[in-house]
Amino acid sequence: MNRNPHVAVVGATGAVGIEMIKTLEKRNFPLGKLTLLASARSVGKKLKYRGQDITVQELKKDSFGGIDIALFSAGGSISKEYAPIAAQAGCVVIDNSSAFRMDDNVPLVIPEVNAADVKWHKGIIANPNCTTAIALMALYPLHAAFNCTRIFASSYQAVSGTGAKAIAELERQVDQIVNKQPVTREVYPHQIAFNVLPHVDSFLPTGYTKEEMKMENEGRKIMHHPTFRASVTCVRVPVYRAHSVAVSAEFEKPTTVEAALAVLQKAPGLDVVDNPAKCEYPLPLYQSDKYNCAVGRLRKDCALDNGLCFWVAGDQLLKGAALNAVQIAEELLK
Ligand code: A2P
């Protein structure tokens, strides 16, 4: 890999794409050149990188000549069509969509958990589901110490996960309500402002949603734990950009709150915020714009024989998407 790679951001004008550009800049990624790609609608639009204007170009089949790394975040159908073309052109694709995550030929990576999997890529590396990534930042260190068998979890997912249009929808609905106007909706099947929707992604015949099953399926692959089980309810909440997950986890090895705390305090990319007496616990509002995730409300689970409950929150656009993708690109350069 070129030490100063030419990087392309595919979906550069989207909620995640913008954060990818900012993250490359903030982390001093050793960029040789940056190319910004989006749909024909955005051609000519200018985005700033290190104070310079970069003009957005239209994504085309021949966009990838000379590009070393392409960070994709333009949705699953664009990834399915263009990621193989980019890989064929010699570029390493880091794909934020769900298109390739469960493909046996594609590593699925959270650098704090399975960085070594980056090495066996064949041109495409997948970035995990945002809720899975944030939950595993706290669950994986506990699993490594105590062998997690299964979890029960509920997520509280920000609208940023649905993209820029959903962020605008929440803003608009709040304005409409405050100004006593009729509420309009375009993105979600119900009003999201002042509401919670127990519906993220599409429903499966089992009654779970696709999003809910990502925790088990992607969790197994990332943690190299083929028997891991997860029963999850995913909920969309009127929060702009950080997800929270309430987890009850059962373990094989005996656990205590003290031992778990010691493990979590050493975990990379994770802060422990756990002082209920002072009303201190992770809050999505305060996790926004932060690289680290935060865990708190750690306690012995009273309904499992050897279980722990905790609450983990993290910025959906960063650890759930752009930051994790840039960290994977950093691994490629090591
Ligand atoms: P554009 O802004 O030109 O529509 P979000 O997830 O925030 O909705 O962002 C989606 C991103 O994917 C945007 O950058 C969007 O570009 C891009 N995108 C959507 N459709 C296409 C397409 N057909 N070709 C290239 N990029 C696309």
Residues whose N, C-alpha, C, O or C-beta is under 5 A from the ligand:
A	BS01	A2P	G11 A12 T13 G14 A15 V16 G17 A38 S39 R41 S42 L59 S73 A74 T162 G163 A164 K165
